[in-house]
Amino acid sequence: MVRIINISFIFTAIGFLGLTTGCNNPGQQQQEQVAAPPVVNPVLPGDRPDPTVIKIGDTYWASATSNEWSPLFPIFKSDDLLHWELVTYVFPEGAPDWAVNNFWAPELAYDSTQNKVYAYYTARDKETKRLSVAVASADSPEGPYQDHGPLVAQELGSIDAFEARDKEGNLYLLWKEDGNSKGQPTPLWAQKINEERTALVGEKQELFRNDADWEGNLVEGISIFTKGDYFYATYSAGACCETTCNYKTGVARATNLLGPWEKYEQNPVLQNNSDWQCPGHGTVVEKQGDLYLLYHAYNTKGSVYVGREGVLEKIVWTEDGWPTFENAALYNRDKETLTYEEDFQSELSPVWQWRVTQNINYTTDEKGLLLGASRENNELGTLLVQPSQSPNYEMLATVDLSQTGDQAMGGIALVGAAHNGFGAPIAAMGVSASQKGLQVWQTIEGNTEVISEAPLEKANETLGLKMEVSEGHLLTFSFQRGDRWQVLAEKQDASHLVPWGMGFRLGLVAKGDSTQFVNFKQVQMKNF
């Protein structure tokens, strides 16, 4: 079961002047631009923060933050940067032994000399409780990945890793010191790392920090690329993740990797537009001689309820050689293309997620999905979910009570947190069926409130359950007998459950005795 640099922008992989060469034929570039298909955003729908992308041959590979949902760090594959397939995860079996939570900011890098892929990532150490930068490696982007553990864990925390080579070919690890978590500045550091990516070497050196007014209390999410004689950096500043976010993106440049770095006087180069807000933390990648930034942003309609989605935008250059953006990315994806159906007759689709703290128990076969019940996750039970992808959608599931334990209840839920604060405990609102009847409920910090309930007409019946969501947070719950739907609770406001740094998840829940199962026959999700 079940992230240039970056391309790696390792200079031994593509050559320090490779990007310059790719952009030096204006006629060819113009022809390719005319022929190129339009960017349909979001290219990574749903909650996919801190996206990273590399190019190996003619194929692109991407990943994104997982937060507290396992499997950790999805691996997406694409031939064109526009259409992506989720193929596997860096850690399909769950968290590495040393790490407990805050699984953020993966960054993929490719070393063509070694023919290896490296996946840097952030996680919190179980023992020290510090945010740490770690790395795993694989012979293929599809894995399997071997974890090499933490590389750096400063007292204030170390996050947002990125690797780069200087003009002499020396390999460096770049990262952010998480000073904003303690009211301190946030320097971006660089330090040599060995070719095996297992240890830092020598002394760290500061690149730059948050010293411009527009940057607020932090800079983070650095991505390095090159053109001509310059190293360029995209980086983010401001508040990334809450309902009052003000995230923005800036650029800087230097003739040497270690600086001195010059920030663009017209920063920020990416900020709110009519369709997207709080854009930032991305990676630059090349396509047909042009450079693109894959970054995250909240759609202005879906906002924090959907989460930070993967948005692609082309870099444009000023006459004096600065990379900027038209800042005109649209939300132009047809939401109906995001419909999802599954009958669980074969292996579980990789799109499903569960809490990183839980080892779920399930089987799939001709009977459908048998999902093991539990009382984990603050009494919510076992959760099998997906990111929401639109502020307006419905989810339907069929529960067969004849194959469900008499001490278990199963249904569908919208999963968030107790409040929009960092580290808030998990919470949810949903509808469930059991041998005792139907319930619409809300569970916060282990306490369950029954909002509405209805009896069964007969024992062991098969029921359809439906959750309709509008404006990202207004929930209507219904159940089906035969062809008839009956509303159990209408327009329940779940806005108080939106989590910090994550969009809502929606999916299946099985609560009760851990020796029992809930039988789900099928699910369907429609976005509007």
Summary of the structure (lengths in Angstrom):
residues: 528
radius of gyration: 23.5
end to end distance: 29.8
largest distance: 75.9
contacts: 1955
relative contact order: 0.12
helix: 9%
strand: 51%
